[in-house]
Each structure stands twice: as C-alpha cells, then as structure tokens.
Amino acid sequence: MSIADRLRVEIGARSPVFPTLLPIVDPEGVPGEEFLEAVRGILKSKQLTNGAYVRKFEEAAAEYLGVAHCVAVSSCTAGLLLVLKSLELRGEVILPSFTFHATAHAVVWNGLTPVFADCDAKTFCVAPQAVRAQVSNRTAAILAVHLFGNPVAVRELEEIAAELQIPLIFDAAHAFGSLSHGRHVGGFGTAEVFSFSPTKLVVAGEGGLVATRDARLAERLRAARNYGDAGNCDPEIVGVNARMSEMHAAMALHSLVGLDVRIERRNQIRTRYERNLGDVAGLRFQEVSEGGRSTFKDFSVIVDEKEFGHSRDWLLELLRVENIGARKYFSPPVHRQKLYSAMWDRRALPVTDLVSDGVVSLPIYSSLTDESVDKVCKVIRRAQVRDNSKWAKWATGAA
C-alpha cells in the first residue's frame, strides 16, 4: 500500500482539514477593469507589439529598480538566452544546480558548458566559495540565482567576477522587488533577468525583463529580441522572436501597483510559518541573506527525516491528502536530472543534495489568510507524532 493509500485509510474517518484544495500559489497583482480598458485601446490601435505599453512598462520598471536600461522580453528564459548570446561567450558558465532547470537550459542552448557549484546551507543560494572552487581557465561567466526571491551574495560574486574579468549574470526570476544592502535587485552584475509568469509577484501572463547598466548590451538585446534586426533588415546577431506583446506589457504595468504591499504581506506570512513551526524538530527554514529583503516568491522548508520522524515525501503526501498544495522546489537538482547528469563529472555537491532531498514548498501568496497558515502548520505539527497509536487517534478525530 502506498503512503497516500495508508494516509487515506488513517484519515478516512474524518474530512480533510481543507474541504477544497488550498493552492500553493494564487496569481496576484492581476489587474481588473482598468486592464480591460487598456486592452480595448490596444486592439483599437492595432499596435499589438513593440508599442507604447512595452515602452511604458520598461520605463516604469527601470524607475522602480533604479537602473538605466530595461528590455522587455517574452519570458525570463528568453532573456537569459539572449543575454548569454549577446555577450558572445565561449567556454564554461558556473551556476547553481539548486534552481529551476531553465537556468541551465539557457547555458546549453548557447553551446556553453554548465559547471555546477554547491549552494549555501542557510540561504539555499549558490555559495561564493563554491563558485571560486569551480573556476577554470575555461570559465566565461557566472550565472547566479536569487532563489525564491532571496538575494544571493551579490557583493562577493561581483568581486569574483571583477577579479576574473568575466560577466556576472543573475537569474532574478523570483526577485522583482527584492533588496540587497538597500538596493533593488536589478542593478547588480552585468545583467539581471526577471520573470512575470503567473507564479510571480508581478504578473504579465507571460513575460520577462532584462535590467542592465550597460547601454551597448541593452541595444544588442533590443535587436536580439527582434530576430537580431535593429530595424534595418540587416541583423547583427542571430536573434529570435522574444518580443513582449502590448497586452502582456499592459498587464505587467498594472500589476506593478501594490507590489511592495504584497511583498510585505508575504514576509508576514513567512514570519507566521516560522513562529508556528520554529520548535518542530527536523524542520529548517531558508535564511534571508545578510542585508537582504526577499520577495518570498516561495516559502520552503527542509525536512530532516531522522529528526522529523517521517520522510519528506511522506509529509508531501499528508499535505496532499489534507488538500494542501505543496511542491518540492527544486528536486531533483539540475545536476541529477537526466538531461544533465550525463554532462556532469560527478563532482560532489553535498549541500545541494541535502537541501534538494529535503525541500518542501508550502502555500504562500498575499491573499493567504492567517487562519489558513495556522491550519497548515497544525497539520505539520501533528504529523510529527511518532507513536502510531497517537497518530491513529488524531486521524480519527479522537486526539
């Protein structure tokens, strides 16, 4: 009998804690009637791409982030692809393995070799000392990730990149609104690339943005997102169609409203989770980087099976049976995924493996109520009961 089947039998005498699914994410910042008015105007203008709303969104994003140049693209992945292409790199790119595989895809799509570096046990972001350990004479760039919105150690990575005289790019998919030492993520390194897909705090439906201080890079990116054509039908770079549509730009522009309020609410939810679960043995939380503010695009805990008394997968099944949405972002890590394991020379990434094998991501979004957070925490706290007779009593409602 599977874990889920056993849990259903044990809990069968009562209803799940949530009568319907409590989702892990709920798209937020999605505009209402004012957005529909914008769409009507776009349709009337017949300018469906590369128009006024794309420019307005780029300008608004640049002002919020405090950077000179923002280039809207069709997705974060497209932005990463085009940044690496525009920099004309050859050789190896150092990046974390504990990330969404799109980070690595952008490297491989450009004919570059991914070299994985271990993550930090506290922040879950790539560790600067691990990056140093992977440097070789073929190192062409560093591609770091602000994981779950938690700013990576930007100062240390900028020092390494400066010493090596190589580009430093950030996958900032989770981090629009994050801060590092009082500055918005977006102005660090060579370029930072954001996502506005439905799971993010700013939503465009689909879309991305490259932020950079480099005027020449921004110019090349504007051409690269349009097949490499800067407007004279004589491409200077092998680009793709990575334009953001006017409707996606209009949605993103409206979604910027109230962003900092949403970030503050997510941080409140994070604090409530940690307060409720802080004394549960075998659970560990992601620590916000020194001098940082995380967007908490995701709230993830690490389960130590020996201390917690149950496996990570057991807990995931319990949450599912109780109608609580939960995922394991990101497990397996990229270096153990079938597409990449053959590329990797099996150098050990012990912290990455430990974090990835224990990670559980819990519901978090601005509209999530304190009552729902408390219910989720109650399920997790009760799950730690190791005496099967006590568990059975609770499952039937007797405890």
Buried (B, 14 or more C-beta within 10 A) or exposed (E): EEBBEEBBEBBEEEEBBBEEEBEBBBBBBBBEEEBEEBBEBBEEEEBEBBBBBBEBBBEBBBEBBEBEBBBBBBBBBBBBBBBBBBBEBEBBBBBBBBBBBBBBBBBBBBEBBBBBBBBBBBBBBBBBEBBBEBBEEEBBBBBBBBBBBBBBBBEBBBBBBEEBEBBBBBBBBBBBBBBBEEBBBBBBBBBBBBBBBBBBBBBBBBBBBBBBBBEEBBBBBBBBBBBBBBEEEEBEBEBBEBBBBBBBBBBBBBBBEBBEEBBEBBBBBBEBBBEBBEEBEBBBBBBBBEBBBBBBBBBBBBBBBEEBBBBBBBBBBBBBBBBBBBBBBBBBBBBBBEEBEEBBEEEEBEBBBBBBBBBBBBBBBBEBEEEBBEBBBEBBBBBBBEEEEEBBEBBEEEE
